[in-house]
């Protein structure tokens, strides 16, 4: 700092007061500038070749790449004259590269170490007999994501302050650390999930960890290139953590719903409105717990519930337990299914589900049961197959068991129509592909 200040001040005096006292051919400014530069460069080289602490390496590289070429040589008084002298770098390229490598290795190790310690602390927090903190009604452990992202970002910024090239190299190295950290985080989360089921705050901790994923996801979406493999790895790991947490949170609800759904076929679809009310009431009791999820995750879990409620209803329709011979009986069942579908849609939508693609499945199936004209049934089947291209012959065959007044040839004609339309359509959002027909 002293040498830099002295050089800058002295050369300013040379430009302003001394240069004009000599004939131009003396190149007096060049003489001064070269002598000062050579002395300065010899001292920097001497320092660079001695044992340096990490912070000294950073300072030295800042002088070589940043302070000396930008703050001094671009000074508004000196820039024009220094341009004519063509001074070199303060350090030989080979020595500069050596220092850069030491700095990058050290910085990478420091960030990796701090992330590891941060995860250890987080795991310890899970083991404490404490409920996670809430922010705006959502369980969270915000410090984890903030600290990890800050560690990576600060490292990248410090490196960029040396030079763009050094910044890009460190960014490239650290871009591998975040996916590696999140994989370790996922392993720790899975371990807690399996071994701590009796923990007093088991579910709140799961919810806090799902919520943690949001900051990581937001950071990756905003700061990483679309084609970056690390970004894909990060988002995939976060999805694994989120879905793994959702599965546990939904286990109890789905276990409670299973015997209620069985009542549809056990009662031959009598009292279906009462059964649907029971399904809705049971589901409602669980939704208040899920409100502690951040909004994107709350919507995601509600959509999972919505998909499961529709799927389980379709499963009961495909059980071949009810076979109706008369149009009147079929009309009656179609009305019940339509009413159940409307109640289900209203409930899910009012609780935040945005999975509109699910809403037409049950009404379309009800319409197929209601219709008696073969041509109209085929059109409705084609529409169903266009909306849900993962429906297969086996699903439709099991469903059409309900329509006992269809002849064998009519049934074959309808099934053949589906096979043709389904074959030419690629699968969209899965609904029927998750349903096994016994």
Secondary structure, DSSP 8 states (H G I E B T S, - for coil): -HHHHHHHHHHHHIIIIIGGGS-GGG-HHHHHHHHHHHHHHHHHHHHHTS---HHHHHHHHHIIIIIIIIIITT-TTTHHHHHHH----SS-HHHHHHHHHHHHHHHHHHHHHHHHHHHHHHHHHHHSS---EEETTEEE-HHHHHHHHHHHHHHHHHHHHH-HHHHHHHHHHHHHHHHHHHHHHHHHHHHHHHH-TT-TTHHHHHHHHHHHHHHHHHHHHHHS-TT-HHHHHHHHHHHHHHHHHHHHHHHHHHHHHHHHHHHHHHTTTTTHHHHHHHHHHHHHHHHHHHTTS-HHHHHHHHHHHHHHHHHHHHHHHTSS---B-SHHHHHHHHHHHHHHHHHHHHHHHHTT---GGGHHHHHHHHHHHH---HHHHHHHHHHHHHHSTT--HHHHHHHHTTBTT--HHHHHHHHHHHHHHHHTS---S-SGGG----
